[in-house]
Amino acid sequence: MDNSKNANNLMTIVMPLCMVLGCIIGIILGIVFQLNLLLSITIGIILGFASGIIAYVIYSIKEK
């Protein structure tokens, strides 16, 4: 039960942080490459969400 609680806490913290960082990276890339701002923010959030899921999976595998 302790492992699932740690994994849940990690997911609660990491997922929003990755999405915010992805949004910031998307905005910067949108400015540099002059992309549509909405597109770059959306792509950044999607990539941040995916990296958060990957971090969660890696953490849960290492805990087992």
HELIX and SHEET records of a PDB file:
HELIX    1   1 ASP A    2  PHE A   33  1                                  32    
HELIX    2   2 LEU A   37  GLU A   63  1                                  27    
END                                                                             
